[in-house]
Amino acid sequence: MNSLVQRFLNLSSFDPEDARKRKFLNILLGSTGGLSVLAALLGAYLAIRYPEFNEENLIILWGSVATVAGVSVMYFINTYRSGKVAAFLFLAFLNFIFAFSDTPDQIAGGRSTFVFTIPIFMASMLLTPASSFLFAGISSLLISILAITVDIAPNSPAIIGFFLLAFVSWLSSRSLEQALGELRTVNINLDRVVNERTQELAEALSRERIEAGRNQAILNSIADGVIVFDNRWNATLANPAIKVMLDMPPELIIRKNFRELIEHPRVSPRSRTLLNSMLEHGTQPIGFRIEWNDKTLSVSAAQVYDNQQNNTGMVIVFRDFTREAEVERLKSTFVGIVSHELRTPLNAILGYAEMFKETVYGPMNEKQVNIADRIMKNTQRLLGLINDLLDQAQMEAGKLTIHNQPVRIADLLDSLHAVMDKVASDKKVALTSGMDPNLPAIVIGDSARLQQILINLVGNAIKFTDYGKVHVRLFHQEEAWGIEVSDTGRGIPTADLPHIFETFRQVENDATRSYGGFGLGLSIVKQLVSLMNGEIGVVSTPGEGSVFTVLLPLAIPEETPAKWRV
């Protein structure tokens, strides 16, 4: 099944940007086609079951069949011809559908006007950034024509809003394409340079005893910093460029042991851990980064062998990666800014929908109340995704901090049930919880972030549990306390377990695709646990369920007020 999905999505293209857009279009076409097939089946059933409404049922049936046919043609064009043509047809098709989705007065100036923002936003992702202005004009023209047909004035605020959205879409899409292009160029050049130079150094060092002068000349000409170590990790050679990288002259580095360099005060604690791991376990990673004072350095290491294939030491190449690291930081900042800017209009939409639902502007019929409720639910889902993006951007930028204070353990479970009981009951999943009697009533921690960890883990468990229960247990273990979330859901394939905590990573199956999301929930949980100096683990059996366990250091207030005692 997975291979069929990949064959459906993947496209052969020399341009990675074109391949990305066409793959995204195939996802949209597949989703639209699937929904149309379901609608066609529903129309056929209704035509048989309720012949008295045969005209409306046949409209649903043939409309769905026509949609499936149109989507199939667009998929063929996207896969075998032109992605841009297919994308334009798809967006025009959406505008056509939206134009007949409601009454003309509601489309031109009422509840359905906002649907025309969808093609505007999608145009910048599927076509070019500037194409969002084209579809803003098309949407404005459509609602103006519909307004004229029902003798009302064109909706000027909506038209202005369309072009404002087009401008924001153009700006964000253009910036993202530039950032992706620069990042691809940097990565390609970096991989090529590192591979070429590491290989050059490995070959040059094998001839060191015969061509010492030539090797020295090669090292001196390399712009990256190079240190050669013997098999006892003593530095035997360093090129002049190392002075620029480490702010240390080569004479000071030579004859120093690798351990002495690791303990240098300019090395950050995290980088010291990485370098110690390379030393103690004898690993030679392809490449990783360290922080040396205010610089970010890319480190590549390779073992050196003589003509008899005996290990004679190691060569380590340092490359200044500060600018590339800054580009990545700016990318995270960009995601954070865009996510923050999206929250304001979404909150406004949510507020207006709540006002409509509560009949602030007058009575509403059942259909209108249902539509308002649907708008609220989808807006809340979008806000949840944006909050995840903001947390991820803060973590990548190193701006998210933990605020420790006394936390009552029982309050965590009370808050969890207040938020998640309705979600669990809607899905007919039992949500239960328990607390170890040996666990102190109060611990030191960040209440908001602990609550976020619980809600993410429990929400994930409920999402992938079709029947049965989800159980939360808070327990005490020596000098730590922990959170255990177990479920009777679908489980996680063994091959995917090592990757479930990676950013933007989801298990590739029908369940994850149907539930959607960015794949940030578990990644955020793991990063929060790490910030709290804790650990997280998972045990899962496909078809039987999963158990997530979080262990955190146990800290208790020196004086616990009587009101907090059990």
C-alpha positions in Angstrom: 0.0 0.0 0.0 2.8 2.4 0.9 4.6 1.7 -2.4 1.4 2.5 -4.3 0.9 5.8 -2.5 4.6 6.7 -3.2 4.2 5.8 -6.9 1.1 7.9 -7.0 2.8 10.9 -5.4 6.4 10.8 -6.6 7.2 12.5 -9.9 10.3 12.5 -12.0 11.5 16.1 -12.5 14.9 17.7 -12.9 13.7 20.7 -10.9 13.2 19.9 -7.2 10.9 22.9 -6.8 8.7 21.8 -9.6 8.7 18.2 -8.2 7.6 19.5 -4.8 4.7 21.5 -6.2 3.5 18.7 -8.4 3.7 16.2 -5.6 1.6 18.6 -3.4 -0.9 19.0 -6.3 -1.2 15.2 -6.6 -2.0 15.0 -2.9 -4.8 17.6 -3.4 -6.1 15.8 -6.5 -6.1 12.5 -4.7 -8.0 13.9 -1.8 -10.5 15.6 -4.1 -10.9 12.4 -6.1 -11.5 10.3 -3.1 -14.1 12.6 -1.7 -15.8 12.7 -5.1 -16.0 8.9 -5.2 -17.6 8.8 -1.8 -20.0 11.6 -3.0 -20.9 9.5 -6.1 -21.6 6.4 -4.0 -23.8 8.5 -1.7 -25.7 10.0 -4.7 -26.3 6.5 -6.1 -27.5 5.2 -2.8 -29.8 8.2 -2.3 -31.2 7.9 -5.9 -32.2 4.3 -5.1 -33.4 4.8 -1.6 -35.3 8.1 -2.1 -36.6 8.1 -5.7 -38.9 11.1 -4.9 -35.8 13.3 -4.7 -34.3 11.8 -7.8 -33.4 15.1 -9.5 -31.2 16.3 -6.6 -29.7 12.9 -6.1 -28.8 12.6 -9.8 -27.1 16.1 -9.6 -24.9 14.8 -6.7 -24.2 11.6 -8.6 -23.3 13.1 -12.0 -21.6 16.1 -10.4 -19.3 13.7 -8.5 -18.6 11.6 -11.6 -17.7 14.7 -13.5 -15.4 15.8 -10.7 -13.7 12.4 -10.6 -13.2 12.6 -14.4 -11.9 16.1 -14.2 -9.5 15.2 -11.4 -8.2 12.2 -13.4 -7.5 14.4 -16.4 -5.7 16.9 -14.2 -3.7 14.1 -12.5 -2.6 12.8 -16.0 -1.6 16.3 -17.1 0.3 16.9 -13.8 2.1 13.6 -14.0 2.9 13.3 -17.6 2.7 16.8 -19.1 2.8 20.1 -17.2 2.3 20.7 -13.5 1.6 24.4 -14.0 -1.3 23.7 -16.5 -2.7 21.1 -14.1 -2.5 23.4 -11.2 -4.2 26.3 -13.0 -7.0 24.0 -14.1 -7.4 22.7 -10.6 -7.6 26.2 -9.1 -10.0 27.4 -11.8 -12.1 24.3 -11.1 -12.2 25.2 -7.4 -13.4 28.7 -8.3 -16.1 27.2 -10.5 -17.3 24.9 -7.7 -17.3 27.6 -5.1 -19.3 29.9 -7.4 -22.2 27.4 -7.3 -21.7 26.2 -3.7 -24.3 28.6 -2.2 -26.9 31.2 -3.2 -25.4 34.2 -5.1 -26.1 36.7 -2.3 -24.4 34.6 0.3 -21.4 34.0 -2.0 -21.1 37.6 -3.0 -21.3 39.2 0.4 -22.2 36.6 3.0 -21.1 33.5 4.7 -19.5 31.8 1.7 -17.3 34.6 0.5 -14.3 33.3 2.5 -14.0 30.1 0.4 -12.6 32.1 -2.5 -9.5 32.8 -0.3 -8.5 29.1 -0.7 -7.5 29.3 -4.4 -5.7 32.6 -3.8 -3.5 31.0 -1.0 -3.0 27.8 -2.9 -2.0 29.5 -6.1 1.3 30.8 -4.5 2.1 27.3 -3.5 1.1 25.4 -6.7 2.1 28.0 -9.3 4.3 31.0 -8.9 4.2 33.5 -5.9 2.7 36.2 -8.2 -0.1 33.9 -9.3 -1.9 34.6 -6.1 -2.7 38.1 -7.5 -4.2 36.5 -10.6 -6.6 34.4 -8.6 -7.4 37.3 -6.3 -8.6 39.1 -9.4 -10.6 36.1 -10.6 -12.2 35.7 -7.2 -13.0 39.4 -7.1 -14.5 39.3 -10.5 -16.7 36.2 -9.7 -18.2 37.7 -6.5 -18.7 41.1 -8.3 -20.6 39.3 -11.1 -22.7 37.3 -8.6 -23.4 40.6 -6.7 -24.6 42.3 -9.8 -26.9 39.4 -10.7 -28.8 39.8 -7.4 -28.8 43.6 -7.5 -26.4 44.2 -4.6 -23.2 46.3 -4.5 -19.9 44.4 -4.9 -18.3 43.4 -1.6 -15.4 46.0 -1.5 -13.9 44.8 1.8 -13.8 41.2 0.6 -12.1 42.3 -2.6 -9.5 44.3 -0.7 -9.0 41.3 1.6 -8.4 39.1 -1.4 -5.6 41.3 -2.6 -4.1 41.6 0.9 -4.1 37.9 1.2 -2.5 37.6 -2.2 0.2 40.0 -1.1 0.9 38.0 2.1 0.9 34.8 0.1 3.2 36.2 -2.5 5.6 37.6 0.1 5.8 34.4 2.2 6.0 32.0 -0.8 8.7 34.1 -2.5 10.7 34.2 0.7 10.3 30.5 1.2 11.4 29.7 -2.3 14.5 31.9 -2.0 15.4 30.3 1.4 14.9 26.8 0.0 17.0 27.6 -3.1 19.8 29.0 -1.0 19.7 26.1 1.4 19.8 23.5 -1.4 22.8 25.3 -2.9 24.6 25.5 0.4 24.0 21.8 1.1 25.1 20.6 -2.3 28.3 22.7 -2.2 29.0 21.6 1.4 28.6 17.9 0.7 30.7 18.2 -2.4 33.5 20.1 -0.7 33.6 17.9 2.4 33.7 14.7 0.4 36.3 16.0 -2.0 38.6 17.4 0.7 38.3 14.5 3.1 39.2 12.1 0.3 42.1 14.4 -0.8 43.5 14.5 2.8 43.1 10.7 3.3 45.1 10.1 0.1 47.7 12.7 0.8 48.4 11.4 4.3 49.1 7.9 3.1 52.1 9.4 1.2 53.2 11.6 4.1 56.7 10.1 4.7 57.7 10.4 1.1 56.1 13.7 0.2 56.0 15.6 3.4 56.7 19.0 1.7 54.0 18.5 -0.9 51.5 17.5 1.8 52.4 20.6 3.8 51.8 22.8 0.7 48.4 21.2 0.1 47.3 21.7 3.7 48.5 25.4 3.6 46.4 26.0 0.5 43.1 24.7 2.0 40.8 27.4 3.3 39.2 25.0 5.8 40.9 24.3 9.1 42.7 20.9 9.3 44.2 19.0 12.2 45.9 15.6 11.8 46.0 13.3 14.8 48.0 10.1 15.3 46.5 6.9 16.6 46.9 8.2 20.2 44.9 11.3 19.4 47.9 13.6 19.6 47.9 16.5 17.1 50.8 16.1 14.7 49.9 18.6 12.0 47.7 21.7 11.6 47.3 24.0 8.6 47.4 27.9 8.9 43.6 28.1 8.3 43.0 26.5 11.7 44.0 29.8 13.3 41.0 31.6 11.7 38.7 28.8 12.7 39.7 28.3 16.3 41.5 31.6 17.0 44.6 29.5 18.0 47.9 29.4 16.2 48.9 26.0 14.7 52.0 25.9 17.0 49.8 25.9 20.0 47.6 23.0 18.7 50.4 20.7 17.6 51.4 18.1 20.2 48.2 18.8 22.1 46.0 15.8 22.8 42.4 15.8 21.5 41.1 15.8 25.1 42.9 19.1 25.8 41.2 20.7 22.8 37.8 19.3 24.0 38.2 20.9 27.4 39.0 24.4 25.9 36.7 27.0 27.5 35.5 28.2 24.1 33.8 24.9 23.4 30.1 24.8 24.4 28.9 22.1 26.8 26.8 20.4 24.1 29.7 20.4 21.6 32.0 19.0 24.3 29.6 16.1 24.7 29.6 15.4 21.0 33.4 15.5 20.7 33.8 13.3 23.8 31.5 10.7 22.3 33.6 10.7 19.1 36.7 10.2 21.2 35.4 7.5 23.6 33.5 5.4 21.2 35.8 5.8 18.2 33.1 7.0 15.9 33.7 8.9 12.8 30.4 10.7 11.9 30.0 12.0 8.4 29.6 15.5 9.7 28.2 17.4 12.7 28.4 20.9 14.1 29.9 22.4 17.2 29.9 25.8 18.8 33.3 27.3 19.3 33.0 30.7 21.0 30.6 32.7 18.8 31.2 30.5 15.7 29.4 27.4 14.4 31.9 24.9 12.9 31.1 21.9 10.7 33.3 19.0 11.6 34.2 16.1 9.3 36.5 13.3 10.4 38.1 10.4 8.6 40.5 7.7 9.6 43.9 7.5 7.8 45.5 4.3 6.7 49.0 3.5 5.4 49.8 1.3 2.4 49.4 -1.8 4.6 45.9 -0.7 5.7 47.1 0.0 9.2 45.3 2.8 11.0 47.8 5.7 11.5 45.4 8.3 12.9 42.6 10.6 12.0 42.2 13.8 10.0 39.6 16.3 11.2 38.4 19.2 8.9 36.8 22.3 10.4 34.6 24.5 8.2 33.1 27.8 9.2 29.3 27.1 9.2 28.3 30.3 10.9 26.5 31.8 8.0 24.6 28.7 7.1 23.5 28.2 10.7 22.3 31.8 10.6 20.2 31.0 7.5 18.6 28.1 9.3 17.9 30.3 12.3 16.3 32.9 10.0 14.2 30.1 8.5 12.9 29.2 11.9 12.3 32.8 12.7 10.4 33.2 9.4 8.2 30.2 10.3 7.5 31.8 13.7 6.6 35.2 12.2 4.3 33.7 9.6 2.6 31.5 12.2 2.1 34.5 14.5 0.7 36.6 11.8 -1.8 33.9 10.9 -3.1 33.6 14.5 -4.7 37.1 14.4 -7.1 36.5 11.5 -7.9 33.0 12.7 -8.8 34.3 16.1 -11.0 36.9 14.5 -12.7 34.2 12.4 -13.2 32.1 15.6 -14.7 35.1 17.5 -17.1 35.9 14.7 -18.2 32.3 14.3 -18.8 32.1 18.1 -20.9 35.3 17.9 -22.9 33.8 15.0 -23.4 30.5 16.9 -24.6 32.4 20.0 -27.1 34.3 17.8 -25.6 37.7 18.7 -26.6 39.1 15.3 -30.1 37.5 15.4 -31.6 34.0 15.2 -30.1 31.4 13.0 -31.5 28.1 11.6 -30.0 24.7 12.4 -27.9 24.6 9.2 -26.4 28.0 9.9 -25.5 26.9 13.5 -23.9 23.7 12.2 -21.8 25.7 9.7 -20.7 28.1 12.4 -19.8 25.2 14.6 -17.8 23.6 11.7 -16.0 26.9 11.1 -15.1 27.0 14.9 -13.8 23.5 14.9 -11.6 23.9 11.8 -10.3 27.3 13.1 -9.4 25.7 16.4 -7.6 23.0 14.6 -5.6 25.5 12.5 -4.7 27.4 15.7 -3.4 24.2 17.3 -1.2 23.6 14.3 0.1 27.2 14.3 0.8 26.9 18.1 2.9 23.8 17.4 4.8 25.7 14.7 5.4 28.6 17.1 6.7 26.2 19.8 8.9 24.5 17.3 10.3 27.8 16.0 11.0 28.9 19.6 12.8 25.7 20.4 14.9 25.9 17.3 15.8 29.5 18.1 16.6 28.5 21.7 14.1 31.0 23.0 11.8 28.6 24.8 12.6 28.5 28.5 11.2 26.4 31.4 9.7 28.3 34.3 10.0 26.0 37.4 7.6 26.5 40.3 5.6 24.3 42.7 3.1 22.2 40.8 0.3 20.1 42.4 0.4 16.7 40.7 -3.4 16.1 41.1 -4.1 19.4 39.3 -2.3 18.1 36.2 -4.7 15.2 36.0 -7.8 17.4 36.7 -6.8 19.8 33.9 -6.1 16.9 31.6 -9.6 15.5 32.1 -11.2 18.9 31.7 -9.6 19.3 28.3 -9.6 15.7 26.9 -12.7 14.0 28.4 -14.9 15.4 25.7 -12.4 14.5 22.9 -12.3 10.9 24.2 -16.0 10.5 24.7 -16.7 11.8 21.2 -14.6 9.0 19.9 -16.0 6.5 22.3 -12.6 5.9 23.9 -12.4 5.5 27.7 -9.9 8.0 29.3 -8.7 6.9 32.8 -5.9 8.0 35.0 -4.2 7.0 38.3 -1.5 8.3 40.6 1.2 6.5 42.6 0.4 7.0 46.3 4.2 7.3 46.9 4.4 10.3 44.6 4.8 13.6 46.5 1.8 15.9 46.3 3.9 18.8 45.0 6.9 18.8 42.7 9.0 21.6 41.1 8.3 22.0 37.4 6.7 24.1 34.7 2.9 23.5 35.0 2.0 24.8 31.5 4.7 22.7 29.7 3.9 19.6 31.8 0.2 20.1 30.8 1.3 20.4 27.2 3.2 17.1 27.3 0.2 15.3 28.8 -2.3 16.7 26.3 0.0 16.0 23.3 0.6 12.4 24.4 -3.0 11.7 25.4 -4.3 13.5 22.2 -2.0 11.4 20.1 -3.2 8.2 21.9 -6.9 9.0 21.4 -6.3 9.9 17.8 -4.9 6.5 16.9 -7.2 4.4 19.2 -10.4 3.3 17.4 -11.8 1.4 20.4 -10.7 0.5 23.9 -9.1 2.9 26.4 -6.3 5.3 27.1 -4.8 5.2 30.6 -2.6 7.9 32.2 -0.4 7.0 35.2 1.8 9.3 37.3 4.4 7.3 39.2 7.5 7.6 41.4 10.8 5.9 40.6 13.8 6.4 42.9 14.9 10.1 42.4 12.6 10.7 39.5 8.9 10.8 38.7 7.2 9.9 35.5 4.2 10.0 33.2 3.0 6.9 31.5 0.4 7.0 28.7 -0.8 3.7 27.4 -3.5 2.9 24.8 -5.1 0.0 23.0 -4.7 1.6 19.6 -3.1 0.6 16.3 0.5 0.6 17.5 3.6 1.8 15.7 5.5 -0.4 13.2 9.0 -1.4 14.6 10.8 0.2 11.6 9.2 3.6 12.4 9.9 3.7 16.1 13.4 5.3 15.8 11.9 8.2 13.8 8.6 9.1 15.5 10.2 12.0 17.5 11.8 13.6 14.5 10.5 17.1 13.4 7.8 17.0 10.7 7.9 13.2 10.7 4.8 11.0 10.7 4.3 7.3 10.2 3.4 6.8 6.5 0.1 5.0 6.6 -3.6 5.7 5.9 -4.3 6.6 9.5 -1.8 9.5 9.7 -2.9 10.8 6.4 -6.6 10.8 7.3 -5.9 12.6 10.6 -3.5 15.2 9.1 -1.3 17.4 11.2 2.3 18.6 10.8 4.0 15.8 12.7 5.2 18.1 15.4 3.4 16.8 18.5 5.9 14.1 19.5 8.9 16.2 18.4 7.7 19.0 20.7 7.2 16.6 23.6 10.7 15.2 23.2 12.3 18.6 23.1 10.3 19.8 26.2 11.3 16.7 28.1 15.0 17.3 27.1 14.7 20.9 28.3 13.5 19.5 31.6 16.5 17.2 31.8 14.3 14.2 31.4 13.9 11.2 29.1 11.1 9.8 27.0 10.7 6.3 25.6 8.1 4.2 23.8 7.2 0.6 23.5 4.7 -0.4 20.9 3.2 -3.5 19.4 1.3 -3.1 16.0 -2.3 -4.0 16.5 -2.1 -4.0 20.3 -1.2 -0.5 21.4 1.6 1.8 22.6 3.1 2.9 25.9 4.9 6.3 26.1 6.9 6.8 29.3 8.4 10.2 30.4 10.9 10.3 33.3 11.7 13.6 34.9 14.1 14.6 37.8 12.2 14.7 41.1 12.5 18.1 42.9 10.3 18.9 45.9 9.8 22.3 47.5 11.7 22.8 50.8 8.6 23.9 52.6 5.3 22.5 51.4 2.3 24.5 52.7 -0.4 22.4 54.4 -3.0 23.2 51.7 -0.9 21.3 49.2 -0.5 18.2 51.3 -2.5 15.1 50.5 
